[in-house]
Amino acid sequence: MKNYLAALQAKTSNNDYEKLAAIKNTGVHKAVYESAELCNPDNIFVCSDTPDEVAYIRNMAIVSGEESAALALPGHTFHFDGPHDQGRDRAVTKLLVPKGESLNEALNQIEREEGLTEVHGLCKDAMEGRTMIVRFLTLGPIDSEFTIFCLECTDSWYVAHSVDLLYRKGYEAFRKAGTGTEFFNTLHSAGKLNDNMVSVNHEKKRIYIDYTTNTVYSINNQYAGNSIGFKKLALRLAIRKAHKEGWLAEHFMIMGVNGPDGRKTYIAGAFPSACGKTSTAMLPGENILADDIGYVRNIDGVCRAVNIESGIFGIIQDINPKDDPVIHEILTSPGEIIFTNILVKDARPWWLGMDVDLPETGVNFTGEWFKGKTDEKGAEVPPAHKNARYTIAQKVLANCDPELDNPKGVELGGILYGGRDYRSYVPVQQGFDWEHGIVCYGAALETETTFATIDAEGTHEINIMSIQDFISIPLEKYLHNYLQFGKKLDKTPLVFGVNYFLKDLKTGEYLNGHQDKHVWVKWMEMRINNDVEAIKSPTGWIPKYEDLQPLFREILDKEYTKEDYIKQFTIRVSENLAKLNRVEAFYHENIPDLTSEVWRVLKEQRERLVKAGEKNGDYISPETLMK
């Protein structure tokens, strides 16, 4: 067997070699050696997480030109991705599937050997003339049942800096771990860069996930959702691991909702990007535990969850002091923040929806920008990208939950699912049981896709659990695992569906205010703790007006009228039946082997709607349901 550690001695300095030698895991040595052998860097820098090394990485991100510190507030830097690298790229993100295996056609995939040949060819000598940075990290708290070890080799100082804000440092954990400890591995190269330090070979961008070796390959890109292997890319690996071991790896925010007498209830939520997940997790007066990905386990019969990350890579559009005071305060104060794809003018960052007039000139992801500038297709270039981001460590938030690093996680009292549904579902409702909530709110989640995914804005789709892009096992197995997980719990979380985007069918106006979500979340907390009753509707349990009215007054200082309530919580029978038709058509087309339990739940939902419609008409007021 090849001695990879000895082979690395010729490629590293004595100091970096000693840091690798201190890790007694031959799999680590093999991964680092093979990455270096393939990409051919001039140097290898192994980060052992000392303060000096972390500071060095941040400084090199600036020295290299990948980030700029030309902003007025100390600690603020900015980075630009290329015009064709502004979001997750479905078309070039594929699972490598060995011959003889098959996944659902809905999952983007390529035959493994073909994919490896292609991506290895693109990575060949990609780091020539550069340094390969080796980072050790963990997903989930260290020394926990939830912990997954991670390794990333990259030639991007920006990526190496970003992971330091987003994840828990893992060098010492690797050093203390056993020789055969499993880990997720990522190899990333930004590829050829132009004078602005932006990846230029966007047509050769590839993000391939080899689940047979728990390895992510990412080449010719910088956008963090594509280049940082431990976000949605490693989520695909974790889903397979979770399925095998009987737990859940989910696209979850997790928040601590404060109730009376010091009570705190933890609620997880899944939303497609730009559908309200971070703004829900960041509600003022509550605590944020996670904003993007959570692992959920059955521990002694209790549903417990952790944030696998320790930072936030958040969408910055529409953040303003009125609607998002907590995060706005952070973004406008000194401290370590990486802004990406915003507009820079007068040594400050500008973004869309910040509730001020934006400059008419500046620098953005297309270079020098001016109002009226157009791209190669003739479309007007906005001042900042709609998917512009900020990267921060979560602990800088005043409302960061104190249980963030609890190795035991937190107990989930509820799970909610929400997308962009203009026509059918009410703003908030509770499932009749675990199966009903999971199927009708999670597995039937329908949304209008957004700018966080390239070339998909403005189309409608079913997005199961808001995780469909990342599912790496057959969809029927994923749903079956989910349903079985709940059945094995002694204490099952309540399941809720939320819809912040319901519109008046006549006027097209939104029926939810931007801050109304806080009331829906507080109502969920009360339901979980048996503080309020609810009205049974064909699609789930819905709130009573007399419970919502005081919540609107107490939380938002807003008068909530009976008219508002009836508009929001009228059950739209035809629209809900049409939604069921779309969901069932999707399942027939994409999940032919779907478990009969899902069909049973959908059939029962249809029967309730048809029966209610025959009795009360197409639009059923909540007051009618109370009679």
Secondary structure, 3 states (H helix, E strand, C coil): CCCHHHHHHCCCCHHHHHHHHCCCCHHHHHHHHHHHHHHCCCEEEECCCCHHHHHHHHHHHHHCCCCECCCCCCCEEEECCCCCCCCECHHHEEEEECCCCCCCCCCCEEEHHHHHHHHHHHHCCCCCCCEEEEEEEEECCCCCCCCEEEEEEECCHHHHHHHHHHCEECHHHHHHCCCCCCEEEEEEECCCECCCCCECCHHHCEEEEECCCCEEEEECCCCHHHHCCCCHHHHHHHHHHHHHHCCEEECCEEEEEECHHHCEEEEEEECCCCCCHHHHHCCCCCEEEECCCEEEEEECCEEEEEECCCEEEEECCCCCCCCCHHHHHHHCCCCCEEEECCEEECCEEECCCCCCCCCCEEEECCEEEECCCECCCCCECCCCCCCCEEEEEHHHCCCECCCCCCCCCEEEEEEEEECCCCCCCCCEEECCCHHHHHHHHHHCCEEECCCCECCCCCCEEECHHHCHHHCCCCHHHHHHHHHHHHHCCCECCEEEEECCCCECCCCCCECCCCCCHHHHHHHHHHHHCCCCCCEEECCEEECCHHHHHHHHHHHHCCCCCHHHHHHHHCEEHHHHHHHHHHHHHHHHHHCCCCCHHHHHHHHHHHHHHHHHHHHHCCEECHHHHHC
